[in-house]
Amino acid sequence: MPIPDDVTGEEIDADVRQELLSLPKGLAEDVSRNLVMVARLIDEDPEGAYAYSRIALRLASRVAAVREAAGFAAYANQKYSEALAEFRAARRMTGNVDLWPVMADCERGLGRPEKALDMAGAPEVHKLDKAGQVEMRLVAAGARRDMGQLDAAIVTLQSPELASNSVQPWTARLRYAYADALLAAGREDEAREWFAKAVESDKDGSTDASDRLAELDGVEFVDALVEDEDEVEVEVATEAEAEDEIDAEDEIETEDDDDFDIVEAEQTKPVVEADDDDEAPRG
């Protein structure tokens, strides 16, 4: 697949670049450029990102960073079985537990929420940093909801991180998940409160909390494009009506003009006077 000329491969993280040093220079450059394309496209064009990840995987399948990138590209395309296999491979290579939450979420995607819950209680979770532990909590709550356990999902999300007034990168998503679970359980007033808190902490628009809050408040959004099209249709209709009125006026004026011409013709018609011979008969 073509790669833009402005992609050099130097854009990747230093840690990944270090891993690629085990490859020949030319190969390392090709792999790094494909990895850059994966990162660039994974949000806007996940299928494109997946295609580039497969190229990188074919070139360097023994590099953990490549397996991880391939896993995230497959995950973005909901290819959960493939993603899980790649994440497991990357973990075997590095011994790192950072991928544990997303691996558990793959189990959810495969319809195995019980397995995800087992992973949420595994010793590996204690090795995660704070962000990873919050992510694991989100996955566990999702698994509870998959199983229809709404109250348990709500309890799972109740944590010091949720109660904290400090805004962290995960705060908006945690508050949003809690609000959504409350709403699913029919606790609308509480849900509105937490959607509002999610909006306050969502500085980069990572959730649609503002839209959900507006829905709860009964605010309806009108599609500007549809509104403009309606206005155009009204304007066209108005113009057509105006043209019809003008045509009708022209017809009336034409009829009046015809009547006027007839009257004028009658008024100007010459009167034939009788000759003297006609006025009196000869005796």
C-alpha positions as CSV (number, residue, x, y, z in Angstrom):
1,M,0.0,0.0,0.0
2,P,1.3,3.5,-0.8
3,I,2.7,5.6,2.1
4,P,2.8,9.4,1.8
5,D,6.3,10.9,1.3
6,D,6.0,13.0,4.5
7,V,5.9,9.8,6.6
8,T,9.5,9.0,7.4
9,G,9.1,6.5,10.2
10,E,10.8,8.8,12.7
11,E,7.4,9.7,14.1
12,I,7.1,6.5,16.1
13,D,7.8,6.4,19.8
14,A,11.4,6.0,21.0
15,D,10.6,2.7,22.7
16,V,9.3,1.2,19.4
17,R,12.2,2.6,17.5
18,Q,14.5,0.8,20.0
19,E,12.7,-2.5,19.3
20,L,13.2,-2.1,15.6
21,L,16.9,-1.8,16.0
22,S,17.0,-5.6,15.8
23,L,16.0,-5.4,12.2
24,P,18.2,-4.5,9.2
25,K,18.1,-0.7,8.6
26,G,16.0,-0.8,5.4
27,L,13.5,-3.2,6.8
28,A,13.2,-1.3,10.1
29,E,12.4,1.9,8.1
30,D,9.7,0.1,6.1
31,V,8.1,-1.4,9.3
32,S,8.2,1.9,11.1
33,R,6.5,3.8,8.3
34,N,3.7,1.2,8.2
35,L,3.3,1.5,12.0
36,V,3.1,5.3,11.6
37,M,0.2,4.8,9.1
38,V,-1.5,2.4,11.6
39,A,-1.4,5.1,14.3
40,R,-2.5,7.8,11.9
41,L,-5.5,6.0,10.5
42,I,-6.8,3.8,13.4
43,D,-9.5,6.3,14.5
44,E,-10.7,7.7,11.2
45,D,-10.0,4.8,8.9
46,P,-9.7,1.6,10.9
47,E,-9.9,-0.6,7.8
48,G,-6.9,1.3,6.3
49,A,-5.0,1.0,9.6
50,Y,-5.7,-2.8,9.6
51,A,-4.3,-3.1,6.1
52,Y,-1.0,-1.4,7.1
53,S,-0.8,-3.4,10.2
54,R,-0.9,-6.6,8.2
55,I,2.0,-5.4,6.1
56,A,4.1,-4.6,9.2
57,L,3.2,-8.0,10.7
58,R,4.3,-9.7,7.5
59,L,7.6,-7.9,7.6
60,A,8.4,-8.2,11.4
61,S,6.2,-10.6,13.2
62,R,8.8,-11.2,15.9
63,V,8.7,-7.6,17.1
64,A,6.3,-7.1,20.1
65,A,5.4,-3.5,19.1
66,V,4.3,-4.8,15.7
67,R,2.1,-7.5,17.3
68,E,0.6,-5.0,19.6
69,A,-0.2,-2.5,16.7
70,A,-1.7,-5.4,14.8
71,G,-3.8,-6.3,17.8
72,F,-5.2,-2.7,18.2
73,A,-5.9,-2.5,14.5
74,A,-7.9,-5.8,14.6
75,Y,-9.6,-4.6,17.8
76,A,-10.7,-1.3,16.1
77,N,-12.3,-3.5,13.3
78,Q,-14.0,-5.7,15.9
79,K,-11.9,-8.7,14.9
80,Y,-11.7,-9.7,18.5
81,S,-10.4,-13.2,18.1
82,E,-7.5,-12.0,16.0
83,A,-6.9,-9.0,18.3
84,L,-6.7,-11.3,21.3
85,A,-4.2,-13.6,19.6
86,E,-1.9,-10.6,18.8
87,F,-2.2,-9.2,22.3
88,R,-1.3,-12.5,23.8
89,A,1.7,-12.8,21.5
90,A,2.9,-9.3,22.5
91,R,2.5,-10.1,26.2
92,R,4.5,-13.3,25.8
93,M,7.3,-11.4,24.2
94,T,7.5,-8.7,26.8
95,G,5.9,-10.1,30.0
96,N,4.1,-6.7,30.3
97,V,0.6,-6.7,31.8
98,D,-0.5,-3.3,30.2
99,L,-2.7,-5.1,27.6
100,W,-4.6,-7.0,30.2
101,P,-7.8,-4.8,30.2
102,V,-8.1,-4.7,26.4
103,M,-7.6,-8.5,26.3
104,A,-10.4,-8.8,28.8
105,D,-12.6,-6.6,26.6
106,C,-11.8,-8.9,23.6
107,E,-13.3,-11.7,25.7
108,R,-16.4,-9.5,26.0
109,G,-16.5,-8.9,22.3
110,L,-16.3,-12.7,21.8
111,G,-19.4,-13.1,24.0
112,R,-17.5,-14.4,27.0
113,P,-18.3,-11.8,29.8
114,E,-17.6,-14.4,32.5
115,K,-14.1,-14.8,31.2
116,A,-13.7,-11.0,31.3
117,L,-14.8,-11.0,34.9
118,D,-12.3,-13.7,35.8
119,M,-9.6,-11.6,34.3
120,A,-10.8,-8.6,36.4
121,G,-10.1,-10.6,39.5
122,A,-6.7,-12.0,38.4
123,P,-3.4,-11.1,40.1
124,E,-2.3,-9.2,36.9
125,V,-4.7,-6.4,37.7
126,H,-2.7,-5.4,40.8
127,K,0.4,-4.9,38.6
128,L,-1.5,-2.3,36.4
129,D,-0.9,1.4,36.9
130,K,-3.9,3.6,38.0
131,A,-5.1,4.2,34.4
132,G,-4.9,0.4,33.7
133,Q,-6.9,-0.4,36.9
134,V,-9.6,2.1,35.9
135,E,-9.8,0.6,32.5
136,M,-10.1,-2.8,34.0
137,R,-13.0,-1.5,36.2
138,L,-14.7,-0.2,33.1
139,V,-14.4,-3.6,31.3
140,A,-15.7,-5.4,34.4
141,A,-18.7,-3.1,34.6
142,G,-19.4,-3.7,30.9
143,A,-19.2,-7.5,31.5
144,R,-21.8,-7.2,34.3
145,R,-24.1,-5.3,32.0
146,D,-23.6,-7.9,29.3
147,M,-24.9,-10.4,31.8
148,G,-27.9,-8.2,32.7
149,Q,-26.5,-7.4,36.2
150,L,-27.1,-3.6,36.1
151,D,-26.9,-3.1,39.9
152,A,-23.6,-5.0,40.0
153,A,-22.3,-2.8,37.2
154,I,-23.1,0.3,39.1
155,V,-21.4,-1.0,42.2
156,T,-18.4,-2.0,40.2
157,L,-17.9,1.6,39.0
158,Q,-18.2,3.1,42.4
159,S,-14.6,3.8,43.4
160,P,-12.3,6.5,44.8
161,E,-11.5,7.5,41.2
162,L,-15.2,8.1,40.5
163,A,-15.6,10.1,43.7
164,S,-12.5,12.2,43.3
165,N,-12.8,15.8,42.2
166,S,-9.4,15.6,40.4
167,V,-9.8,15.3,36.7
168,Q,-7.6,12.7,35.1
169,P,-7.4,11.3,31.5
170,W,-9.9,8.6,32.4
171,T,-12.3,10.7,34.5
172,A,-14.8,11.6,31.7
173,R,-15.1,8.0,30.5
174,L,-15.5,6.7,34.1
175,R,-18.2,9.2,34.9
176,Y,-19.9,8.6,31.6
177,A,-20.0,4.8,32.1
178,Y,-21.5,5.4,35.6
179,A,-24.2,7.8,34.3
180,D,-25.1,5.3,31.5
181,A,-25.4,2.5,33.9
182,L,-27.6,4.5,36.2
183,L,-29.8,5.5,33.2
184,A,-30.1,1.8,32.2
185,A,-31.3,1.0,35.7
186,G,-34.0,3.7,35.5
187,R,-32.3,6.1,37.9
188,E,-32.7,9.1,35.6
189,D,-32.1,12.0,38.0
190,E,-28.8,10.5,39.2
191,A,-27.8,9.7,35.6
192,R,-28.4,13.4,34.6
193,E,-26.1,14.5,37.5
194,W,-23.3,12.2,36.4
195,F,-23.7,13.1,32.7
196,A,-23.3,16.7,33.7
197,K,-20.1,15.8,35.7
198,A,-18.8,13.9,32.7
199,V,-19.3,17.0,30.5
200,E,-17.3,19.1,33.0
201,S,-14.3,16.7,32.8
202,D,-14.5,15.9,29.1
203,K,-12.2,18.6,27.7
204,D,-11.3,16.8,24.5
205,G,-14.8,15.5,23.6
206,S,-14.0,11.9,24.0
207,T,-17.6,11.1,24.9
208,D,-21.0,12.3,23.8
209,A,-22.0,13.2,27.3
210,S,-23.2,16.7,26.3
211,D,-25.6,15.1,23.8
212,R,-26.9,12.6,26.3
213,L,-27.4,15.4,28.8
214,A,-29.3,17.4,26.3
215,E,-31.6,14.4,25.5
216,L,-32.4,14.1,29.2
217,D,-33.2,17.8,29.4
218,G,-35.6,17.4,26.4
219,V,-33.4,19.5,24.0
220,E,-33.9,18.5,20.4
221,F,-31.2,19.2,17.8
222,V,-32.4,20.2,14.3
223,D,-30.3,19.2,11.3
224,A,-29.1,22.4,9.8
225,L,-28.9,20.9,6.3
226,V,-32.5,19.7,6.5
227,E,-33.6,23.0,7.8
228,D,-31.9,24.8,5.0
229,E,-33.4,22.5,2.4
230,D,-36.9,23.2,3.9
231,E,-36.2,26.9,3.7
232,V,-35.2,26.5,0.0
233,E,-38.4,24.5,-0.7
234,V,-40.5,27.3,1.0
235,E,-38.7,29.9,-1.0
236,V,-39.2,28.1,-4.3
237,A,-42.9,27.6,-3.4
238,T,-43.2,31.2,-2.6
239,E,-41.6,32.2,-5.9
240,A,-43.9,29.9,-7.8
241,E,-47.0,31.3,-6.0
242,A,-45.8,34.8,-6.8
243,E,-45.3,33.9,-10.5
244,D,-48.9,32.4,-10.5
245,E,-50.3,35.6,-9.0
246,I,-48.4,37.7,-11.6
247,D,-49.8,35.5,-14.4
248,A,-53.3,35.8,-13.1
249,E,-53.0,39.6,-12.9
250,D,-51.7,39.7,-16.5
251,E,-54.7,37.7,-17.6
252,I,-57.1,40.1,-15.8
253,E,-55.3,43.1,-17.3
254,T,-55.5,41.5,-20.8
255,E,-59.2,40.9,-20.4
256,D,-59.7,44.5,-19.2
257,D,-57.7,45.8,-22.2
258,D,-59.9,43.7,-24.6
259,D,-63.0,45.2,-23.0
260,F,-61.6,48.6,-23.3
261,D,-60.7,48.1,-27.0
262,I,-64.3,47.0,-27.7
263,V,-65.8,50.0,-26.0
264,E,-63.3,52.4,-27.6
265,A,-64.1,50.9,-31.0
266,E,-67.8,51.4,-30.5
267,Q,-67.3,55.0,-29.4
268,T,-65.1,55.8,-32.4
269,K,-67.2,54.0,-35.0
270,P,-68.3,56.6,-37.7
271,V,-72.1,57.4,-37.7
272,V,-73.5,57.1,-41.2
273,E,-75.8,60.1,-42.0
274,A,-78.7,59.8,-44.3
275,D,-78.5,61.7,-47.6
276,D,-81.0,64.3,-48.4
277,D,-82.5,62.0,-50.9
278,D,-82.9,59.5,-48.2
279,E,-84.5,62.0,-45.7
280,A,-87.6,62.8,-47.8
281,P,-89.1,60.9,-50.7
282,R,-89.6,62.8,-53.9
283,G,-93.1,63.9,-54.7
